[in-house]
Amino acid sequence: MLSLFKKKKAEQSYIAELQVDMHSHLLPAIDDGSKNMEDSIALVKKFVEMGYKKLITTPHIMQDFYKNTPEIIFDKLDKLNDIIKTLGIEIEIAAAAEYYLDEGFIEKLDRKEKLLCVSEKYVLFETSYMNASPHFDNAVFMLQSQGYKPVLAHPERYIYLYDSFDKLKKWYSKGVLFQVNTNSLVGYYSSQSKTMAEKLIDNKMINFLGSDCHGERHLKAMQEARVNAYYKKALKLDLLNNTL
Ligand SMILES: [Fe+2]
């Protein structure tokens, strides 16, 4: 009887559905995501239809291409939230950033500049898709020593890691958290990234699922991804989305 009770309790602790998304590009015209305010509102409405209660959107910050600052990001966030409120759309929208691991990011860390966090302590960052960054270990060390929890965006998408799963294992064991893109589970980006996403889930090396939504195309693909067997398998792991 007791074991039956325990089993039932464990089943109940699974996340039934994600209510918080923590990786997207929904603020108008500041990166390669939403093109304008109409676009942003349409995307937000679709998240509401899918049952999301909170969106932490993460514009790119990249030294060479997207020179976003907290001022630029929060100005756009305020404008979007004003309209969302006026339209009576019920969802909470916050903002952080997706930092590209370049020299500009290292300089920010050297200066101990306050970083934009997903829910106070998680710093979402990405690297080049093609080449390993010489700054990776140093960046993780500086992030952790400054009290942040580094979250590597879409670890399944980096070509230079396709034959280096041990490297991902090493980073994970050192406290780098992993955010897998939901659409990777249906091969939206490539068959290799689908395989990697599945391997990460099989090895329980996943802390967040994210939409990485740049436009309607990503939400369309998510309709299929959200009924995928690996998506359901991921929801049974200790994902942190709904704690944000
Ligand atoms: Fe992204």
py3Dmol code that shows the C-alpha trace and the ligand (Angstrom):
import py3Dmol

protein = """\
ATOM      1  CA  MET A   1       0.000   0.000   0.000  1.00  0.00           C
ATOM      2  CA  LEU A   2       2.790   2.337   1.003  1.00  0.00           C
ATOM      3  CA  SER A   3       4.734   1.580  -2.180  1.00  0.00           C
ATOM      4  CA  LEU A   4       1.587   2.189  -4.225  1.00  0.00           C
ATOM      5  CA  PHE A   5       1.162   5.548  -2.515  1.00  0.00           C
ATOM      6  CA  LYS A   6       4.803   6.433  -3.176  1.00  0.00           C
ATOM      7  CA  LYS A   7       4.474   5.482  -6.831  1.00  0.00           C
ATOM      8  CA  LYS A   8       1.371   7.630  -7.207  1.00  0.00           C
ATOM      9  CA  LYS A   9       3.107  10.573  -5.545  1.00  0.00           C
ATOM     10  CA  ALA A  10       6.111  10.253  -7.867  1.00  0.00           C
ATOM     11  CA  GLU A  11       3.831  10.219 -10.897  1.00  0.00           C
ATOM     12  CA  GLN A  12       2.054  13.320  -9.688  1.00  0.00           C
ATOM     13  CA  SER A  13       5.347  15.218  -9.410  1.00  0.00           C
ATOM     14  CA  TYR A  14       5.858  15.046 -13.173  1.00  0.00           C
ATOM     15  CA  ILE A  15       5.278  18.259 -15.058  1.00  0.00           C
ATOM     16  CA  ALA A  16       2.031  17.803 -16.943  1.00  0.00           C
ATOM     17  CA  GLU A  17       2.745  20.683 -19.299  1.00  0.00           C
ATOM     18  CA  LEU A  18       5.194  23.544 -19.504  1.00  0.00           C
ATOM     19  CA  GLN A  19       3.749  26.826 -18.316  1.00  0.00           C
ATOM     20  CA  VAL A  20       6.928  28.882 -18.508  1.00  0.00           C
ATOM     21  CA  ASP A  21       9.090  29.442 -21.560  1.00  0.00           C
ATOM     22  CA  MET A  22      12.552  30.869 -20.920  1.00  0.00           C
ATOM     23  CA  HIS A  23      14.148  31.202 -24.347  1.00  0.00           C
ATOM     24  CA  SER A  24      12.638  33.287 -27.130  1.00  0.00           C
ATOM     25  CA  HIS A  25      13.078  36.378 -29.256  1.00  0.00           C
ATOM     26  CA  LEU A  26       9.727  38.127 -28.892  1.00  0.00           C
ATOM     27  CA  LEU A  27      10.661  41.777 -28.387  1.00  0.00           C
ATOM     28  CA  PRO A  28      10.107  43.813 -31.544  1.00  0.00           C
ATOM     29  CA  ALA A  29      12.961  44.658 -33.897  1.00  0.00           C
ATOM     30  CA  ILE A  30      15.964  44.280 -31.614  1.00  0.00           C
ATOM     31  CA  ASP A  31      17.360  41.008 -32.936  1.00  0.00           C
ATOM     32  CA  ASP A  32      16.513  38.351 -35.535  1.00  0.00           C
ATOM     33  CA  GLY A  33      13.217  37.513 -33.816  1.00  0.00           C
ATOM     34  CA  SER A  34       9.960  39.468 -33.902  1.00  0.00           C
ATOM     35  CA  LYS A  35       9.984  42.117 -36.638  1.00  0.00           C
ATOM     36  CA  ASN A  36       7.535  44.575 -35.139  1.00  0.00           C
ATOM     37  CA  MET A  37       5.010  45.037 -32.336  1.00  0.00           C
ATOM     38  CA  GLU A  38       2.164  43.361 -34.294  1.00  0.00           C
ATOM     39  CA  ASP A  39       4.381  40.343 -34.788  1.00  0.00           C
ATOM     40  CA  SER A  40       5.223  40.271 -31.050  1.00  0.00           C
ATOM     41  CA  ILE A  41       1.560  40.438 -30.026  1.00  0.00           C
ATOM     42  CA  ALA A  42       0.577  37.650 -32.449  1.00  0.00           C
ATOM     43  CA  LEU A  43       3.336  35.419 -31.077  1.00  0.00           C
ATOM     44  CA  VAL A  44       2.407  36.126 -27.455  1.00  0.00           C
ATOM     45  CA  LYS A  45      -1.228  35.271 -28.211  1.00  0.00           C
ATOM     46  CA  LYS A  46      -0.158  31.906 -29.636  1.00  0.00           C
ATOM     47  CA  PHE A  47       1.807  31.122 -26.461  1.00  0.00           C
ATOM     48  CA  VAL A  48      -1.326  31.920 -24.440  1.00  0.00           C
ATOM     49  CA  GLU A  49      -3.338  29.536 -26.651  1.00  0.00           C
ATOM     50  CA  MET A  50      -0.777  26.812 -25.929  1.00  0.00           C
ATOM     51  CA  GLY A  51      -1.332  27.286 -22.191  1.00  0.00           C
ATOM     52  CA  TYR A  52       1.760  29.257 -21.233  1.00  0.00           C
ATOM     53  CA  LYS A  53       1.411  31.507 -18.185  1.00  0.00           C
ATOM     54  CA  LYS A  54       4.819  33.185 -18.270  1.00  0.00           C
ATOM     55  CA  LEU A  55       7.375  34.053 -20.938  1.00  0.00           C
ATOM     56  CA  ILE A  56      10.913  35.089 -20.121  1.00  0.00           C
ATOM     57  CA  THR A  57      12.079  36.371 -23.464  1.00  0.00           C
ATOM     58  CA  THR A  58      15.791  36.463 -24.256  1.00  0.00           C
ATOM     59  CA  PRO A  59      16.993  38.862 -26.978  1.00  0.00           C
ATOM     60  CA  HIS A  60      20.444  38.194 -28.397  1.00  0.00           C
ATOM     61  CA  ILE A  61      23.347  40.159 -26.995  1.00  0.00           C
ATOM     62  CA  MET A  62      26.249  39.806 -29.403  1.00  0.00           C
ATOM     63  CA  GLN A  63      29.195  42.169 -29.735  1.00  0.00           C
ATOM     64  CA  ASP A  64      29.230  42.276 -33.550  1.00  0.00           C
ATOM     65  CA  PHE A  65      25.541  42.024 -34.473  1.00  0.00           C
ATOM     66  CA  TYR A  66      23.127  42.686 -31.629  1.00  0.00           C
ATOM     67  CA  LYS A  67      24.393  45.399 -29.340  1.00  0.00           C
ATOM     68  CA  ASN A  68      21.442  45.175 -26.987  1.00  0.00           C
ATOM     69  CA  THR A  69      21.690  46.728 -23.543  1.00  0.00           C
ATOM     70  CA  PRO A  70      19.419  46.299 -20.499  1.00  0.00           C
ATOM     71  CA  GLU A  71      17.963  49.761 -21.307  1.00  0.00           C
ATOM     72  CA  ILE A  72      17.030  48.799 -24.879  1.00  0.00           C
ATOM     73  CA  ILE A  73      15.599  45.443 -23.781  1.00  0.00           C
ATOM     74  CA  PHE A  74      13.525  46.772 -20.874  1.00  0.00           C
ATOM     75  CA  ASP A  75      12.228  49.698 -22.903  1.00  0.00           C
ATOM     76  CA  LYS A  76      10.848  47.241 -25.495  1.00  0.00           C
ATOM     77  CA  LEU A  77       9.562  44.950 -22.752  1.00  0.00           C
ATOM     78  CA  ASP A  78       7.664  47.810 -21.092  1.00  0.00           C
ATOM     79  CA  LYS A  79       6.092  48.801 -24.423  1.00  0.00           C
ATOM     80  CA  LEU A  80       5.031  45.222 -25.144  1.00  0.00           C
ATOM     81  CA  ASN A  81       3.632  44.758 -21.639  1.00  0.00           C
ATOM     82  CA  ASP A  82       1.644  48.005 -21.900  1.00  0.00           C
ATOM     83  CA  ILE A  83      -0.061  46.762 -25.059  1.00  0.00           C
ATOM     84  CA  ILE A  84      -0.584  43.242 -23.683  1.00  0.00           C
ATOM     85  CA  LYS A  85      -2.277  44.786 -20.651  1.00  0.00           C
ATOM     86  CA  THR A  86      -4.435  47.108 -22.745  1.00  0.00           C
ATOM     87  CA  LEU A  87      -5.574  44.194 -24.893  1.00  0.00           C
ATOM     88  CA  GLY A  88      -6.417  42.155 -21.786  1.00  0.00           C
ATOM     89  CA  ILE A  89      -4.097  39.278 -22.723  1.00  0.00           C
ATOM     90  CA  GLU A  90      -3.409  37.282 -19.605  1.00  0.00           C
ATOM     91  CA  ILE A  91       0.242  36.331 -19.480  1.00  0.00           C
ATOM     92  CA  GLU A  92       3.307  37.495 -17.583  1.00  0.00           C
ATOM     93  CA  ILE A  93       6.212  38.602 -19.761  1.00  0.00           C
ATOM     94  CA  ALA A  94       9.704  39.215 -18.394  1.00  0.00           C
ATOM     95  CA  ALA A  95      13.015  39.621 -20.169  1.00  0.00           C
ATOM     96  CA  ALA A  96      16.587  38.419 -19.808  1.00  0.00           C
ATOM     97  CA  ALA A  97      19.077  37.797 -22.634  1.00  0.00           C
ATOM     98  CA  GLU A  98      20.823  35.147 -24.661  1.00  0.00           C
ATOM     99  CA  TYR A  99      24.509  36.063 -24.448  1.00  0.00           C
ATOM    100  CA  TYR A 100      26.804  35.024 -27.250  1.00  0.00           C
ATOM    101  CA  LEU A 101      30.119  33.789 -25.904  1.00  0.00           C
ATOM    102  CA  ASP A 102      32.377  36.371 -27.527  1.00  0.00           C
ATOM    103  CA  GLU A 103      34.994  38.779 -26.249  1.00  0.00           C
ATOM    104  CA  GLY A 104      32.299  41.278 -25.353  1.00  0.00           C
ATOM    105  CA  PHE A 105      30.752  38.743 -22.991  1.00  0.00           C
ATOM    106  CA  ILE A 106      34.141  37.984 -21.409  1.00  0.00           C
ATOM    107  CA  GLU A 107      34.698  41.725 -20.938  1.00  0.00           C
ATOM    108  CA  LYS A 108      31.336  42.023 -19.178  1.00  0.00           C
ATOM    109  CA  LEU A 109      32.372  39.185 -16.873  1.00  0.00           C
ATOM    110  CA  ASP A 110      35.803  40.737 -16.270  1.00  0.00           C
ATOM    111  CA  ARG A 111      34.114  44.017 -15.311  1.00  0.00           C
ATOM    112  CA  LYS A 112      31.602  42.079 -13.177  1.00  0.00           C
ATOM    113  CA  GLU A 113      28.829  43.881 -15.053  1.00  0.00           C
ATOM    114  CA  LYS A 114      25.401  42.887 -13.788  1.00  0.00           C
ATOM    115  CA  LEU A 115      24.041  40.344 -16.263  1.00  0.00           C
ATOM    116  CA  LEU A 116      20.436  39.888 -17.336  1.00  0.00           C
ATOM    117  CA  CYS A 117      19.228  36.720 -15.694  1.00  0.00           C
ATOM    118  CA  VAL A 118      16.404  34.311 -16.211  1.00  0.00           C
ATOM    119  CA  SER A 119      14.777  34.448 -12.776  1.00  0.00           C
ATOM    120  CA  GLU A 120      17.609  36.096 -10.807  1.00  0.00           C
ATOM    121  CA  LYS A 121      20.481  33.640 -11.273  1.00  0.00           C
ATOM    122  CA  TYR A 122      20.337  31.713 -14.556  1.00  0.00           C
ATOM    123  CA  VAL A 123      22.438  33.191 -17.362  1.00  0.00           C
ATOM    124  CA  LEU A 124      21.513  31.862 -20.793  1.00  0.00           C
ATOM    125  CA  PHE A 125      24.445  31.778 -23.216  1.00  0.00           C
ATOM    126  CA  GLU A 126      25.314  30.296 -26.588  1.00  0.00           C
ATOM    127  CA  THR A 127      28.461  29.724 -28.606  1.00  0.00           C
ATOM    128  CA  SER A 128      29.250  29.600 -32.294  1.00  0.00           C
ATOM    129  CA  TYR A 129      27.476  26.673 -33.993  1.00  0.00           C
ATOM    130  CA  MET A 130      30.614  25.737 -35.892  1.00  0.00           C
ATOM    131  CA  ASN A 131      33.593  26.236 -33.634  1.00  0.00           C
ATOM    132  CA  ALA A 132      34.441  25.580 -29.994  1.00  0.00           C
ATOM    133  CA  SER A 133      35.070  28.756 -28.032  1.00  0.00           C
ATOM    134  CA  PRO A 134      38.476  29.161 -26.404  1.00  0.00           C
ATOM    135  CA  HIS A 135      36.690  31.158 -23.691  1.00  0.00           C
ATOM    136  CA  PHE A 136      34.215  28.477 -22.591  1.00  0.00           C
ATOM    137  CA  ASP A 137      35.860  27.197 -19.401  1.00  0.00           C
ATOM    138  CA  ASN A 138      36.891  30.686 -18.320  1.00  0.00           C
ATOM    139  CA  ALA A 139      33.384  32.040 -18.885  1.00  0.00           C
ATOM    140  CA  VAL A 140      31.804  29.234 -16.866  1.00  0.00           C
ATOM    141  CA  PHE A 141      34.318  29.754 -14.069  1.00  0.00           C
ATOM    142  CA  MET A 142      33.673  33.499 -13.928  1.00  0.00           C
ATOM    143  CA  LEU A 143      29.896  33.052 -14.090  1.00  0.00           C
ATOM    144  CA  GLN A 144      29.907  30.541 -11.259  1.00  0.00           C
ATOM    145  CA  SER A 145      32.319  32.519  -9.108  1.00  0.00           C
ATOM    146  CA  GLN A 146      30.045  35.561  -9.490  1.00  0.00           C
ATOM    147  CA  GLY A 147      27.088  33.543  -8.210  1.00  0.00           C
ATOM    148  CA  TYR A 148      25.381  32.872 -11.527  1.00  0.00           C
ATOM    149  CA  LYS A 149      24.156  29.527 -12.841  1.00  0.00           C
ATOM    150  CA  PRO A 150      25.267  29.186 -16.474  1.00  0.00           C
ATOM    151  CA  VAL A 151      22.694  27.720 -18.841  1.00  0.00           C
ATOM    152  CA  LEU A 152      23.971  26.583 -22.233  1.00  0.00           C
ATOM    153  CA  ALA A 153      21.332  27.271 -24.881  1.00  0.00           C
ATOM    154  CA  HIS A 154      20.534  24.360 -27.221  1.00  0.00           C
ATOM    155  CA  PRO A 155      23.579  22.133 -26.552  1.00  0.00           C
ATOM    156  CA  GLU A 156      22.186  19.760 -29.197  1.00  0.00           C
ATOM    157  CA  ARG A 157      22.767  22.270 -31.999  1.00  0.00           C
ATOM    158  CA  TYR A 158      26.536  22.729 -31.919  1.00  0.00           C
ATOM    159  CA  ILE A 159      28.180  20.939 -34.820  1.00  0.00           C
ATOM    160  CA  TYR A 160      31.567  20.900 -33.093  1.00  0.00           C
ATOM    161  CA  LEU A 161      30.040  18.789 -30.304  1.00  0.00           C
ATOM    162  CA  TYR A 162      28.399  16.096 -32.441  1.00  0.00           C
ATOM    163  CA  ASP A 163      31.338  13.754 -31.860  1.00  0.00           C
ATOM    164  CA  SER A 164      32.184  15.058 -28.395  1.00  0.00           C
ATOM    165  CA  PHE A 165      29.424  13.950 -26.087  1.00  0.00           C
ATOM    166  CA  ASP A 166      32.053  13.531 -23.339  1.00  0.00           C
ATOM    167  CA  LYS A 167      32.654  17.268 -23.455  1.00  0.00           C
ATOM    168  CA  LEU A 168      28.968  17.890 -22.787  1.00  0.00           C
ATOM    169  CA  LYS A 169      29.109  15.358 -19.945  1.00  0.00           C
ATOM    170  CA  LYS A 170      32.096  17.155 -18.430  1.00  0.00           C
ATOM    171  CA  TRP A 171      30.384  20.559 -18.604  1.00  0.00           C
ATOM    172  CA  TYR A 172      27.178  19.156 -17.143  1.00  0.00           C
ATOM    173  CA  SER A 173      29.059  17.553 -14.251  1.00  0.00           C
ATOM    174  CA  LYS A 174      30.688  20.939 -13.561  1.00  0.00           C
ATOM    175  CA  GLY A 175      27.320  22.605 -13.131  1.00  0.00           C
ATOM    176  CA  VAL A 176      26.583  23.965 -16.593  1.00  0.00           C
ATOM    177  CA  LEU A 177      22.819  23.583 -17.015  1.00  0.00           C
ATOM    178  CA  PHE A 178      21.392  22.576 -20.381  1.00  0.00           C
ATOM    179  CA  GLN A 179      18.405  24.067 -22.230  1.00  0.00           C
ATOM    180  CA  VAL A 180      17.209  21.932 -25.138  1.00  0.00           C
ATOM    181  CA  ASN A 181      15.065  23.450 -27.900  1.00  0.00           C
ATOM    182  CA  THR A 182      11.644  21.814 -28.056  1.00  0.00           C
ATOM    183  CA  ASN A 183      11.728  21.825 -31.855  1.00  0.00           C
ATOM    184  CA  SER A 184      14.974  19.842 -31.917  1.00  0.00           C
ATOM    185  CA  LEU A 185      12.862  16.861 -30.857  1.00  0.00           C
ATOM    186  CA  VAL A 186      11.158  16.749 -34.253  1.00  0.00           C
ATOM    187  CA  GLY A 187      14.318  17.376 -36.284  1.00  0.00           C
ATOM    188  CA  TYR A 188      13.385  20.987 -37.061  1.00  0.00           C
ATOM    189  CA  TYR A 189      17.052  22.064 -37.254  1.00  0.00           C
ATOM    190  CA  SER A 190      18.771  18.858 -38.417  1.00  0.00           C
ATOM    191  CA  SER A 191      18.711  15.122 -37.905  1.00  0.00           C
ATOM    192  CA  GLN A 192      21.961  15.350 -35.929  1.00  0.00           C
ATOM    193  CA  SER A 193      20.526  17.868 -33.483  1.00  0.00           C
ATOM    194  CA  LYS A 194      17.453  15.645 -33.060  1.00  0.00           C
ATOM    195  CA  THR A 195      19.708  12.694 -32.216  1.00  0.00           C
ATOM    196  CA  MET A 196      21.711  14.821 -29.785  1.00  0.00           C
ATOM    197  CA  ALA A 197      18.567  16.148 -28.089  1.00  0.00           C
ATOM    198  CA  GLU A 198      17.337  12.581 -27.617  1.00  0.00           C
ATOM    199  CA  LYS A 199      20.704  11.510 -26.235  1.00  0.00           C
ATOM    200  CA  LEU A 200      20.663  14.397 -23.749  1.00  0.00           C
ATOM    201  CA  ILE A 201      17.194  13.362 -22.582  1.00  0.00           C
ATOM    202  CA  ASP A 202      18.162   9.674 -22.402  1.00  0.00           C
ATOM    203  CA  ASN A 203      21.129  10.688 -20.225  1.00  0.00           C
ATOM    204  CA  LYS A 204      18.984  13.021 -18.096  1.00  0.00           C
ATOM    205  CA  MET A 205      21.228  15.937 -19.112  1.00  0.00           C
ATOM    206  CA  ILE A 206      18.502  18.546 -19.509  1.00  0.00           C
ATOM    207  CA  ASN A 207      17.276  21.250 -17.145  1.00  0.00           C
ATOM    208  CA  PHE A 208      15.062  23.390 -19.350  1.00  0.00           C
ATOM    209  CA  LEU A 209      13.084  23.064 -22.540  1.00  0.00           C
ATOM    210  CA  GLY A 210      12.809  26.273 -24.552  1.00  0.00           C
ATOM    211  CA  SER A 211      10.915  27.384 -27.622  1.00  0.00           C
ATOM    212  CA  ASP A 212      13.765  29.564 -28.993  1.00  0.00           C
ATOM    213  CA  CYS A 213      10.854  31.161 -30.839  1.00  0.00           C
ATOM    214  CA  HIS A 214      11.929  33.740 -33.428  1.00  0.00           C
ATOM    215  CA  GLY A 215       8.682  33.711 -35.374  1.00  0.00           C
ATOM    216  CA  GLU A 216       5.487  31.861 -36.167  1.00  0.00           C
ATOM    217  CA  ARG A 217       7.385  29.058 -37.933  1.00  0.00           C
ATOM    218  CA  HIS A 218       8.777  27.928 -34.595  1.00  0.00           C
ATOM    219  CA  LEU A 219       5.380  27.851 -32.906  1.00  0.00           C
ATOM    220  CA  LYS A 220       3.947  25.847 -35.800  1.00  0.00           C
ATOM    221  CA  ALA A 221       6.678  23.245 -35.412  1.00  0.00           C
ATOM    222  CA  MET A 222       6.044  23.174 -31.667  1.00  0.00           C
ATOM    223  CA  GLN A 223       2.508  21.868 -32.243  1.00  0.00           C
ATOM    224  CA  GLU A 224       4.084  18.659 -33.459  1.00  0.00           C
ATOM    225  CA  ALA A 225       6.990  18.699 -30.993  1.00  0.00           C
ATOM    226  CA  ARG A 226       4.706  18.990 -27.970  1.00  0.00           C
ATOM    227  CA  VAL A 227       3.103  15.621 -28.639  1.00  0.00           C
ATOM    228  CA  ASN A 228       6.414  13.934 -29.406  1.00  0.00           C
ATOM    229  CA  ALA A 229       7.439  10.957 -27.245  1.00  0.00           C
ATOM    230  CA  TYR A 230      10.775  12.560 -26.262  1.00  0.00           C
ATOM    231  CA  TYR A 231       9.006  15.759 -25.252  1.00  0.00           C
ATOM    232  CA  LYS A 232       6.865  13.698 -22.913  1.00  0.00           C
ATOM    233  CA  LYS A 233       9.959  11.859 -21.687  1.00  0.00           C
ATOM    234  CA  ALA A 234      11.659  15.219 -20.967  1.00  0.00           C
ATOM    235  CA  LEU A 235       8.663  16.408 -18.957  1.00  0.00           C
ATOM    236  CA  LYS A 236       9.178  13.451 -16.632  1.00  0.00           C
ATOM    237  CA  LEU A 237      12.660  14.732 -15.725  1.00  0.00           C
ATOM    238  CA  ASP A 238      13.263  17.489 -13.204  1.00  0.00           C
ATOM    239  CA  LEU A 239      12.853  20.395 -15.595  1.00  0.00           C
ATOM    240  CA  LEU A 240      13.097  23.801 -13.967  1.00  0.00           C
ATOM    241  CA  ASN A 241      10.771  25.703 -16.329  1.00  0.00           C
ATOM    242  CA  ASN A 242       7.786  25.807 -14.016  1.00  0.00           C
ATOM    243  CA  THR A 243       9.938  26.969 -11.061  1.00  0.00           C
ATOM    244  CA  LEU A 244      10.791  30.227 -12.809  1.00  0.00           C
TER     245      LEU A 244
END
"""
ligand_1 = """\
1
LIG
Fe 17.900 31.913 -29.135
"""
view = py3Dmol.view(width=600, height=400)
view.addModel(protein, "pdb")
view.setStyle({"model": 0}, {"cartoon": {"style": "trace"}})
view.addModel(ligand_1, "xyz")
view.setStyle({"model": 1}, {"stick": {}})
view.zoomTo()
view.show()
